[in-house]
């Protein structure tokens, strides 16, 4: 399973080193960094302590969009307050969802935002699912290295259990669904209802492959009915 962790604009090299160390401890090996060269600071390697090979193979990108270009399904960590109109999964729910999706997608990614401000709304819109770590108090919060450790621990089973492929992998299925639903909302003249559009977009990320296939069939029938109705009025 191709499963990189993506750090967006990390500022502190110590946090990057701590993230790399957490990754190696839990069996993750692929690290991508967006818009930052802090990983090259010696402090990052010092804190990584034995996980230097992860820093040696870091992939860098200018934007999150570029870092996600070859990823079929992505999950981003954020505070609940940023998740307006969006489904918000706990780390345990993320593990369950990814265990199912690894049967039919080729790649997944976990995205972490900036230490001080997290991910922008535009960046959040680029991922398939939002998640966050429930805490007893809003402050103190976990730092970047600690957050990476929590998720690497929770998702370590994805690296330990071999996937049993029940159906051919189809990394384009979710994207195709999104495009068909966008077109349907336009036809129904409700595309300006952002709350509805955001709700649909996020719920798609929760579908199992069988559900996705059934939704494709339903959309096909709806589209055909709309065409027939349009032809009848002509």
N, C-alpha and C positions, 0 to 999 in steps of 0.2 A: 504493500500500500504506500503510495506516494503521499506523505503527510508532513509538509513543512510547517514550522511555526513562524509567524511573521510579526516582527516588531516595527511599528510605525514611528519614525522619528524619535528613537530613544536618545535621551540627552546624556545620561550618566553611564560611562563605560563599566562601572561596577555593577550596574543593573544588568547589562548585557552579559557580563561574565557570570553573574549569578543565574541568569536564564540558561546559559549554555551548560552550566554545571547541573542544574535541575533536569534539563533535557537528557543529558547523558545518563544520569542516575536512573531515569525512568524509560530509557530505551529509544528516545527520539534523537535523530541525527541531522535533520535538515533545518537550517536556520536561514531565514530571509530577513533583510533589513531594508527599510524604506527611508530614503532621504536622511541618512545619518552616516557619518564616518567614525562615530565614537567607539565602535568596536575595534578600531585599530589602535586605540590608546593602550599602552602597556597595562593599565589598571584592569582592563577587561580580562586579559589573559591571566593576570595574577589571581583574580577572584574566581575565574573559571576552574583553576586548580585541577588539572587532569582531564579537562574537557577541551583542550586546545585544538583538537582536530575539528571540532564543530566550528570554531572561529576560523580555522584554516580554509574551510569550505563554505563560508558565508556567501550567499548570493545577495547582491545589492540591486535596488531598483529606485527609480526616481519617484514613482507614485505607487499607491496601493493598487490601482487598476492594473498596472504592469505586473505587479507581484502576483496578482490573482488570475492573470491571463490564461494560464494552463491548469487552473484548479476547477474541479467540477462542483464542489460543495464547500462553502466556507462558513466559519463561525467566528463572531467577534465578541470580545469581552467589553462590557460597558456598564455604567451605573444605571440602575433602574430608572432614574429620573430622565435619562436620555432616551428611554425606550418608549416614547409616546406613540400610541397606536401600533405597537409592535409586540409580537409574542416574545416572552422573556423566559428562557430556560435556565434551570439550575444546572450546575456541573453534572449532577447525577442524571438529569434528563438528557443532557448533551451526550453522555456516554451511551445511553440506550439508543438514541437516535442515530449516532454514528455507527454503532454496532450493526444496525439494520442497513444503513446506507453503504457500508463497506462491501456489501454483497453485490452492489450493482453500479458503483461509481469507481473510477480509476484513481481519483485524487481528492484529498480533503485538506483544509488548512485551518489553523487557529490563529486569529489575529489579535494582537494586543496594541493598545493605543499609547499615546504619549504619557509620560509620568505625571505631568501637571494638568493636562486638559483632555486626555483620552483621544477618542476619534471624533472627527467632525461629523455633522449630520450627512454630508455628502459621502463620506467614507462609509458610514453605517449603511447607507443605501446600496452599497456595492456588495454586501455580504448576504448570505442566505438565512442566517439565524443569529440572534443576539443572546448572550448569556452573561451572567455575573455571579459573583460569590456572595451569598447571603451573609450578612454580618450583624452582630448584636447592636453595634453602634455605628453611626456614620463616620465617626472619627475616634481613634486613628484607623486609617485604611491600610490595606496591604500595599506594599510597594511592588514594582514591576517584577522583580525576581521572585518574590513570594507568590504573586499571582500565577506566574508561569509554573512554579512548583506545584501549586494546588491542582492546576489542570493537567499537568504531566502525570501526577499521581493518579488522578481520577481516570485518565484515559489510557493509562499504561497497558490495560488489557487489550487494547487495539493492536499493540505490538507483540503480544504474547500468544494470541489465539489466531491460528491460521483461518483465513476466510474460506468459507465453503460457498462457492459460486453457484447460486440457484438459477441465475438467468444471466444472459450476456450483459456486460457492463454497457451502460448507455449514459455517458456523461452529459449528453446534449438534451436529455429528456426534460429536465426542469426548465432549461432555457427555452425550449420549444413551447412548453406550457405557458410560460410567462408571456411569450410573444402572442400566442393565440388568445390568451385572456385580455391582453392589452387591446388587441384588435376588436374583441367582443365588446369591451367597455366603450370603445369608440363608436361601434355600431349602435349600441344601446344608448349612446349620448349621455353616459354617466362617468366618462373618463376624468372629469374635473372633480369628482368626489375623492379627494386624496385619502380620507380615512378609509373608505372602502378599498381603494387600490392598494394602500399599504397593508391592510389586513389580508387581502388575498395574496399579495406578494410574500408575506411572511408565512402564512399558512401552507403555502406550497412547499416550503422547506421541511415541513413535518410529515409529508406524505411518504409512505412506503412505495416501492416500485409498482406493486399491484394496484395501489390507489392511483398512482400517476397514469398507469395504462388505462384504467377505467375512466379517469377524468378526460383523457385524450379522446376516448370513444364518445363520451357525453358531449364534448365540445364539437366533435365532428357532426353529431346529430343536430345540435343547436345551430351550427353554421349552415348545414344543409336546409334546415327549416326556414332560416332567415332568407336564404337565397330563393327558396320556393315561394315564400310569401312575397318577396320583392318582385319575382317574375310574374306572379299572379296579379299584381297591381299594375303592371306595365301595360 
